[in-house]
């Protein structure tokens, strides 16, 4: 850690409970060479256990491709997108959301 | 919430290579087969992460039209697996491996596998490709498939297995499966350690629930750590790219003092221990010794750079393994720049393979009626150290377990799930949602993982193992019952999943640590700095662990010997390692 923090804004939506999507803001310690997944792991482990992103069977190493999402609007693998400053994390398709960043496949 | 009910003949738990091969085999025997995958189909567990090599004797390879060494034989492979395993192997399972492997290679070729390269006793392809082929085959023969479903507990009646209770992770719904036989193929329990080599689903519930159902776990202290795993930057943590490059191209390992620490060891051990997959045990042990002596770097690792290897050579090899500096979707070009400039990257051991597991016989029966096991979750062929191919192991065992489970299923009755048992299990599984405790599952997990790496890692001693066991007992007594998800929602609730996984990991860690404490010698991947001698007089035994009335019953049984007699005597660890390395047969090939 070099003492700096970044702001991480995350798309939130639980269709079974929320009327509409919203965003949560978190302050995450910046670490050189971190990925957007590292930021989510920090949030999940330290700030907000209720957040959902696909990792119960993810590889975090760019192989399984289940963590696909948008980082600052651009689609890519969340685990292999380097973070250099503040970020916004969203699902690729907001109409397919099961919860937060986890989406239905197909259809 | 209503519980979904599914009926099948053979339930296969686990969506890696062993599980798919078992499900295909069972289905081809004419029974219904349901494969339950915790993650995405063909994209979870360790199999898709693998390199991967399929290794068998060169003569059989040659007979199948591949260019293998005709002077090789099944007996030579047998010799090599047993000496690599320091004679702790179940020799019946070694025989099964060498004799069944040719059939599996023929199957893979019939399925249309694309072989990238081969040597005199192995073929090489990607794990992703293998899984794609197995998924296609499973679909073509009519295996039923479920994905993103976690199995929580086996259902039993009169001691025999009759089904399993599962949880749909995306829906939060319970599923009660009734079946006539189960093949456990749930892989390893990498998630109990940090760092690890990737996949986040491998939390050991299959082995843990088999033990709870009455199966015996064996040799749980033997855990293979892969060396030279990236510890930095965070985005690459867990990648085995430096391991692969180092194995083929060489390179240099240094400690914080700038010393090439491998130079203190016997040059012939270093040669075999860096240029073959003996590196996993040898370098992991040597690296961890440096870190424990205070000679490591910030992340608890050592430094890897290209050393004396010319940039031209290293670049040529690297671009063959990682075309355009891409390894799957990882962009390693920055590492390429560092290698060229002679800059080091921090690497170290990370948990990679579990040599022990559910004890099975050579029919892959666990001893619990109707419960079979195959692949990494069972105590397989490799004894105390694996150098040969885990890919071959999972496929040969999956095949035989699947066939035998199908035969068993054909002769047994379908039993509907016991409603009161299912309700009790559902009630227990929902406890973390009730919000009565105050312990965050994710934070508790991380503390346990880091401690497992430090105290149950490649270098162990009795005091630390005792300390770790006491810690796990406190976790079991004070924390597991208080794990609570912050959100009571059922849909993709990460904390709920974490809470359900953690008890299994704590169970396996405690079993492993207790077996490691009991084994007062060093052998294979189990190195005790306080007992640095391989004791062939007292310890040619498998550790065993069952659940008794008062906790775990730790015992032992003689290793299964058929044709190769083990040596006797007490031998210093590295001398024994050298003897085992030198016992390799005279054939070519990577293994």
Contacts between the chains, C-beta under 8 A, distances in Angstrom:
chain1	res1	chain2	res2	distance
A	14	B	489	5.9
A	14	B	491	6.7
A	16	B	489	6.8
A	16	B	491	6.0
A	17	B	489	6.4
A	31	B	233	7.9
A	31	B	234	5.6
A	32	B	233	6.4
A	33	B	232	6.5
A	33	B	233	2.2
A	33	B	234	5.5
A	33	B	235	5.6
A	33	B	236	7.5
A	34	B	233	7.1
A	34	B	234	4.6
A	34	B	235	6.2
A	35	B	234	6.7
A	35	B	235	3.9
A	37	B	235	7.8
A	38	B	234	4.6
A	38	B	235	6.6
A	44	B	442	5.7
A	44	B	494	6.4
A	45	B	440	7.8
A	45	B	442	4.5
A	45	B	443	5.9
A	45	B	446	5.9
A	46	B	443	7.4
A	48	B	486	7.4
A	49	B	440	5.6
A	49	B	441	7.5
A	49	B	442	6.0
A	49	B	485	6.7
A	49	B	486	4.2
A	49	B	487	7.4
A	49	B	494	7.2
A	49	B	495	4.5
A	50	B	485	7.8
A	50	B	486	4.7
A	50	B	487	3.9
A	50	B	489	7.8
A	50	B	495	7.3
A	51	B	494	7.4
A	52	B	491	8.0
A	52	B	492	4.7
A	52	B	493	7.4
A	52	B	494	6.0
A	53	B	494	7.8
A	54	B	492	8.0
A	55	B	200	5.3
A	55	B	494	7.3
A	56	B	38	7.4
A	56	B	39	6.9
A	56	B	148	7.8
A	56	B	150	7.8
A	56	B	169	5.7
A	56	B	200	6.5
A	56	B	201	6.2
A	56	B	492	8.0
A	56	B	494	6.7
A	56	B	497	5.1
A	57	B	38	5.4
A	57	B	39	2.3
A	57	B	40	6.6
A	57	B	43	7.9
A	57	B	44	4.1
A	57	B	45	7.9
A	57	B	148	7.3
A	57	B	199	7.0
A	57	B	200	6.2
A	57	B	201	3.6
A	58	B	39	7.6
A	58	B	199	7.7
A	58	B	200	5.2
A	58	B	201	8.0
A	59	B	48	7.5
A	59	B	49	6.3
A	59	B	198	4.8
A	59	B	199	5.4
A	59	B	200	7.2
A	60	B	198	6.2
A	60	B	200	6.5
A	60	B	238	6.7
A	61	B	49	7.4
A	61	B	198	4.9
A	61	B	236	7.6
A	61	B	238	6.0
A	61	B	239	5.5
A	61	B	328	7.1
A	61	B	330	6.4
A	62	B	327	7.6
A	62	B	328	4.9
A	62	B	329	3.1
A	62	B	330	4.4
A	63	B	43	7.8
A	63	B	48	6.0
A	63	B	49	6.0
A	63	B	128	7.0
A	63	B	198	7.4
A	63	B	328	4.6
A	63	B	329	6.9
A	64	B	39	7.3
A	64	B	40	6.5
A	64	B	43	4.4
A	64	B	44	6.8
A	64	B	48	6.6
A	64	B	199	8.0
A	65	B	43	7.4
A	65	B	329	7.0
A	66	B	39	7.3
A	66	B	40	5.6
A	66	B	43	6.7
A	77	B	329	5.5
A	79	B	235	7.4
A	80	B	235	6.7
A	80	B	329	5.2
A	80	B	330	6.0
A	80	B	331	7.2
A	82	B	235	6.2
A	98	B	170	5.8
A	98	B	491	6.0
A	98	B	492	5.7
A	99	B	489	7.4
A	99	B	491	5.2
A	99	B	492	4.5
A	100	B	492	7.9
A	102	B	170	7.4
A	102	B	492	4.8
A	105	B	40	7.9
